[in-house]
Structure formats: C-alpha cells, structure tokens
Amino acid sequence: MHTGRPSTLSSPDLIYALHSILDRIDLDELFPKSQPLEIELGSGDGSLLVQYARLMPDRNFIGIERLLGRIRKLDKKGRAAGLVNLRGIRIESSYFLKYLLPSNSAAALHIYFPDPWPKRKHRQHRLINEGFPGVALRALSPGGKVYLRTDDADYFGQMTRVFEAHGAFDKTTVPPELAALRTDFETDFNARGIATLSAAYQRD
C-alpha cells in the first residue's frame, strides 16, 4: 500500500496517500474543485482513465489499483497530460468501496476487464458477485451509473445476472465518447480478435 504523507493539491504527485485504512476519505482533500466524481476500479496503467479525464474536465476521477507499478503509470500519464481532476489510490477495489469511499458520493463506477477467476473453485474471488450491486448502490449518488466490460463470457453472464436481479438498477446506455475509449488490455484483446462484452446500469 502506498504510505507516507497525504498528497496536497499543490503537489504534482497524483497518487493520494491515505491517512488511514479505517476512516472514509475526505474527497475535498483530493481535488482543487468540487464536481461529480467517477471511479475506475482496477485502473491498470491508466490508459482509459487519463483519456476520459482529459475529455471531461468538469468531472473528477479516481483510479483504484493495487499494483504499485500500474498506479505509478497512471500518475506519470496524468501529470504528463496536466490533469488536475485525476487521482490514483493504491488499494484493493472492494475494500475501497466498502470502507473508504463516502456513501452516495460517486456519479459513476467503471469496472473494465476485472480478473475473471475462470476456475470454478476460485469464482468467489470475483469482484462482481451477488453482493456487489448492494455495495455499488451505497457508493453511488442517485442516478449514478455502473459501466462494465469484460472479454469473459461466463463472467459477463454473472455481471448481468446480479445487476438485473437487483431492484435498484436498470439497464442504461454508454455515452459514445466513453464507448470510443479502450483500456490497454482491451486494445490487445481486440487486436487478437477477442470481442469486448459490455453493459451499463443506472441506480434509482
């Protein structure tokens, strides 16, 4: 986990160092301007999130990633783009949503190509499971959206089943400017002829 002094708004470092892993974060500390917040869970090298944050300066973005090398890439790309509406936090996605993100604070959650854990005995480790819609509901503000992408048909089936079984979510569409963007994994998959499976849901 990234430790040390918390990032300040005057620092060029976009990696936010947590004060604590027990207390919910103060979002006012992260960004120079208060505006709608979107979060990517498992942001990889930040390729999609940096592009989207550049397109949407009227929104703030947080990339959640547990691997240090990847969160450093997000930081490097974001700083090179001169972004002030982007931060990265190094921690597990599910822990961040459950224990650190303030309730009803996110306008959107982006989950792209999470680990599919294809072996049946490992599927309990999947991020999108029966309990996830309830966690997402708490994290999202009214009208908030969840955007999902995967290349794994079995996992996609599970994603759609759990959201469609939850009474607080309805299917919705993906904005064209977001649909046009690709993650690093997705670019590689598509180049090898592997299709992207995607869905989006909106809470009441």
Sequence and secondary structure as in RCSB ss.txt:
>XXXX:A:sequence
MHTGRPSTLSSPDLIYALHSILDRIDLDELFPKSQPLEIELGSGDGSLLVQYARLMPDRNFIGIERLLGRIRKLD
KKGRAAGLVNLRGIRIESSYFLKYLLPSNSAAALHIYFPDPWPKRKHRQHRLINEGFPGVALRALSPGGKVYLRT
DDADYFGQMTRVFEAHGAFDKTTVPPELAALRTDFETDFNARGIATLSAAYQRD
>XXXX:A:secstr
   SS   TTSS  B   S SSS   GGGT SS   EEEEES TTSHHHHHHHHH TTSEEEEE S HHHHHHHH
HHHHHTT SSEEEE S HHHIIIIIS TT EEEEEEES     SGGGGGG SSSTTHHHHHHHHEEEEEEEEEEE
S HHHHHHHHHHHHTSTTEEE    HHHHT   HHHHHHHHTT   EEEEEEE 
